[in-house]
Each structure stands twice: as structure tokens, then as C-alpha cells.
Amino acid sequence: MIKQPPSLKKGDKIAIVCPAKKLPKSVDWAIKCLESWGLEVILGESFKGDFHQFAGTDELRTADLQRFLDDATVKAIFAARGGYGTIRIIDNLDFKYFQENPKWIIGFSDITVLLSHLWSAFGIKSIHGQMPYTFEESSIEALLGLKRTLFGESINVSYTSSFQNRPGVCEGTLIGGNLTLLLAVEGSVSAMDFDDTILFIEDVGEHEYAVDRMLRTLKRKGKLARLKGLIVGAFNGVDPEPIPFGQSFDQVVQDIVSEYSYPVCYNFPSGHIEDNRTMVVGAKIKLSIQENDVNLVYL
């Protein structure tokens, strides 16, 4: 049974926690932005946590997130940032109360572990979108889409790809996130079922050969064969290698899925970029792809 968290309303309390890496800078701008939406912001202990790379020990970060999962007065939970660390605490979290009283959880990058777990284990929708760490550099469109989603308003995404898409129209459940983390949870209870879904992927700091390897691993596991559609987001933050791989990220994907017939779009505004649009994991969508123009509609 699919569960959608209730929409927010002005006056609601939301929490900000750090399930992974510690914050290296102030996110006061993001807090003020959220408050301007009419929300009351509560900061968890991990918000200022500091333990080597992490926002506190595993025990502190687990207890911090658990507190807000169980707090009925808190209506949504933002991960302040990603980095690395969510996979270290995911198995120590108790979702018993949360399953019966779901709330929006928002994040991307390393937080893909949590979003994937919520969907695969419990069928609970979540939001792959901007985090307080990325708010100040965010595009207006990305923040507006996030706000509208949280408050129950409809959003659609239309854009023009600079790389030639594989045209087609499909409808299905939207799943996905950071490619590295999707692969990291494979073989566990947190792994998503890709069959008959529309998959979106993005990554940062991974060379072309690494993306090629990860996608071929998923292909060998049969994960890419029965998709209804594929959305390729940003693959950025990579310095050129001394010996070029010979294919761009888009060409890598194009080659790997060439034997399949489902529609594929490239350059989707999702990932470690300023225009990181909100993607609702578990939502039903209609994806219309032309050679360069793309339209995603939430059903």
C-alpha cells in the first residue's frame, strides 16, 4: 500500500537533522527561507554535531533522526546535507511509528539511502530535492517546486535537452536518486524494485568509467531491462582524466540501454546542480519525451 505524507500548512513544525556528514558552513539563509514559508524550524542535535567527518557519532545521528521520526508535532524532516554516513545508521532506525504516521523526508545525494529505504521497505513517498546546505545557491524554480510539493500543490517539469533523447511517452512510478547510493543498497531491504518504474539517476564526482561500471552492474543484475522509462540527470563535478574515457556520460548511458525500447531523456534538471528540481519518489508520473523537449507531469 502506497502512503503519501500529509501536506504541510503554515505554522507547522519541521526539523533539520544531519544523518551523514557535518555542516561546514552556516545554513541560516535556508532557515530564514523555510520560516518565510510559514514554517517553524527545529534544529536537531546533529545540526551542530562534529565527529571526524560526521555530524556526530553514529549513535547521536541515529537518536536525533529517531526523535523526529517519532515526534507527532514535527510534520517534515529535512536532511541538512548529504556527504556520507546515512548507510551507517539506516539499520538502527525504528520506523514502526513512522509507518503509521508518515511525514515528508527531504534530501538527495547520500540521503538516497533513506529515500530508497522508505519506498522499498514501507511504500512511503519521499522527496528528492534541495537541502538547506544547497538552498542559497538554488535556482528559484527548484525551491518553488519544493515548496509547492510540500504544501500539496501540483508541479510539472519541462525543459530542453542538449543531448538527443530517445522519444516516447510512458506512465509509471517514479523512483531513483544518486546512482552510487542506489548501487550501494543493492542486495538489502533498502533496494528498490526497478520493474515497471520510471527511473531517475544522477551523480557527482564520478568519472565516466565509474558510471559505466555502475550501470553495467545494474544491467547484469537485470535492473535496467524492465523499466518504463529512464531519466538521466546531472553527472558533474569531474575533472578530466589524463587519458579520456572516450564517451561522455550521456553517451555511456545511451550505449548501455541501446538494446531496450523505453524512452530516455538526458540533462534532466536533477542532481548536484543549482537547478535541482523536486522529484517525488513513489509518485505516479507521465513522461513525454521528444527528441529534445521533455515534459514530466505528476498524475
Secondary structure, DSSP 8 states (H G I E B T S, - for coil): --B------TT-EEEEE-SSB---S--HHHHHHHHHTT-EEEE-GGGG--BTTBSS-HHHHHHHHHHHHH-TTEEEEEES--SS-HHHHGGG---HHHHHS--EEEE-GGGHHHHHHHHHHH-B-EEE---HHHHTT--HHHHHHHHHHHTT---EEEEE-SS--B-EEEEEEEEEEEHHHHHHTTTSTT----TTEEEEEEEES--HHHHHHHHHHHHHTTSSTT-SEEEEEEEE-----SS--SS-HHHHHHHHTTT--S-EE-S-S-SSSTT---EEET-EEEEEE-SSEEEEEE-
